Amino acid sequence: MRKNTKKKTGSIIVIASFIFILSVTGLLKLVWPEQRISEAEARTLATMPSISGESLRDGSFPLAVEAYFTDQFPLRNTLIRFSDSMRNMLRITIGDDVQIIQGNQDMGQGDSNVILDELPGDEPMGVGYTSPYVN
């Protein structure tokens, strides 16, 4: 009987914590000022899109709203800096231009499902692996 009570209490704590985090994030979003530029990424952030019949028909409005909320997430720059510091802790530098990065095999370096149209001076490549070093 006690085992079920502990399990139920643990589940309630997890659910309450999740709801608390969502609520705090939502409240922060209401009072957090809209950011124009991300210094960490050196780019302009998305602004709230205007709604129109055309944007609803072609599906661009939901995508623009998603981009807005992704860019305007409270404490976004702080989380990006934290992520960068964690990534740097996993990096081992050997010499000036060689780095070993611990992690999974891809580490976001490319996408195996991207169709490469053309590379300068080459024939179309079709489906292949992209590299961050290919322009």
C-alpha positions as CSV (number, residue, x, y, z in Angstrom):
1,M,0.0,0.0,0.0
2,R,2.8,2.4,0.9
3,K,4.6,1.7,-2.4
4,N,1.5,2.9,-4.4
5,T,1.3,6.0,-2.2
6,K,4.9,6.9,-2.9
7,K,4.4,6.3,-6.6
8,K,1.3,8.5,-6.6
9,T,3.1,11.3,-4.7
10,G,6.1,11.1,-7.1
11,S,3.7,11.4,-10.0
12,I,1.9,14.4,-8.5
13,I,5.3,16.1,-7.9
14,V,6.4,15.6,-11.5
15,I,3.1,16.8,-12.9
16,A,3.0,19.9,-10.6
17,S,6.6,20.7,-11.5
18,F,5.8,20.5,-15.2
19,I,2.7,22.7,-14.8
20,F,4.7,25.2,-12.7
21,I,7.4,25.5,-15.3
22,L,4.9,26.0,-18.1
23,S,3.0,28.6,-16.0
24,V,6.1,30.6,-15.1
25,T,7.3,30.6,-18.8
26,G,3.8,31.8,-19.9
27,L,3.8,34.6,-17.3
28,L,7.3,35.6,-18.2
29,K,6.3,35.8,-21.9
30,L,3.5,38.2,-21.0
31,V,5.8,40.7,-19.2
32,W,9.1,40.0,-21.1
33,P,9.9,42.8,-23.6
34,E,10.2,41.8,-27.2
35,Q,13.8,41.4,-28.3
36,R,15.0,42.8,-31.7
37,I,18.5,41.3,-32.0
38,S,20.2,38.2,-30.7
39,E,23.7,39.2,-29.7
40,A,24.6,35.5,-29.1
41,E,23.6,34.6,-32.7
42,A,24.3,37.9,-34.3
43,R,21.0,38.0,-36.1
44,T,17.6,39.8,-36.1
45,L,14.9,38.0,-34.3
46,A,11.4,37.3,-35.7
47,T,8.6,39.8,-34.9
48,M,4.9,39.0,-34.4
49,P,3.4,38.4,-37.8
50,S,0.3,40.2,-39.0
51,I,-2.6,37.9,-39.9
52,S,-4.2,38.0,-43.3
53,G,-6.5,35.8,-45.3
54,E,-3.6,34.9,-47.7
55,S,-1.2,33.9,-44.9
56,L,-3.9,31.7,-43.4
57,R,-4.7,30.1,-46.8
58,D,-1.1,29.3,-47.7
59,G,-0.1,28.2,-44.2
60,S,2.6,30.8,-43.7
61,F,0.9,32.4,-40.6
62,P,1.3,29.4,-38.3
63,L,5.0,29.0,-39.4
64,A,5.6,32.7,-38.7
65,V,4.0,32.5,-35.3
66,E,6.1,29.5,-34.4
67,A,9.2,31.4,-35.5
68,Y,8.1,34.3,-33.4
69,F,7.6,32.3,-30.2
70,T,10.8,30.4,-30.8
71,D,12.8,33.6,-31.1
72,Q,11.0,35.5,-28.3
73,F,11.3,32.8,-25.7
74,P,12.0,34.3,-22.2
75,L,15.7,34.1,-21.2
76,R,16.5,32.8,-24.7
77,N,20.0,34.4,-24.8
78,T,20.8,33.0,-21.4
79,L,19.9,29.5,-22.5
80,I,21.9,29.9,-25.7
81,R,25.0,31.0,-23.7
82,F,24.5,28.1,-21.3
83,S,24.3,25.7,-24.2
84,D,27.4,27.1,-25.8
85,S,29.3,26.8,-22.5
86,M,28.2,23.1,-22.1
87,R,29.3,22.5,-25.7
88,N,32.7,24.1,-25.0
89,M,33.2,21.9,-22.0
90,L,32.8,18.8,-24.2
91,R,35.4,20.2,-26.7
92,I,39.0,19.2,-26.6
93,T,41.4,21.4,-28.6
94,I,44.5,19.9,-30.2
95,G,46.6,22.4,-31.9
96,D,45.2,25.5,-33.7
97,D,42.7,23.9,-36.0
98,V,41.8,20.4,-34.7
99,Q,39.1,19.8,-32.2
100,I,37.6,16.6,-30.8
101,I,34.0,16.9,-29.8
102,Q,32.5,14.2,-27.6
103,G,28.9,13.3,-28.4
104,N,26.8,11.3,-30.9
105,Q,28.0,10.5,-34.4
106,D,26.3,13.4,-36.2
107,M,26.3,16.2,-33.7
108,G,24.2,18.3,-36.1
109,Q,27.0,18.5,-38.7
110,G,24.9,17.6,-41.6
111,D,21.7,16.0,-42.9
112,S,21.7,12.8,-44.8
113,N,18.3,13.6,-46.5
114,V,19.3,16.9,-48.1
115,I,19.3,17.0,-51.9
116,L,22.3,18.9,-53.1
117,D,21.4,20.7,-56.4
118,E,24.9,21.9,-57.5
119,L,28.3,22.6,-56.1
120,P,30.4,25.1,-58.0
121,G,32.2,23.2,-60.8
122,D,30.5,19.9,-60.0
123,E,27.6,17.9,-61.5
124,P,24.4,17.7,-59.4
125,M,25.0,15.2,-56.6
126,G,21.5,14.1,-55.7
127,V,20.8,12.8,-52.2
128,G,23.9,12.8,-50.1
129,Y,25.6,13.9,-46.9
130,T,26.0,17.6,-46.4
131,S,29.0,19.1,-44.7
132,P,29.2,22.4,-42.8
133,Y,32.3,23.1,-44.9
134,V,30.5,23.0,-48.3
135,N,29.1,26.4,-49.3
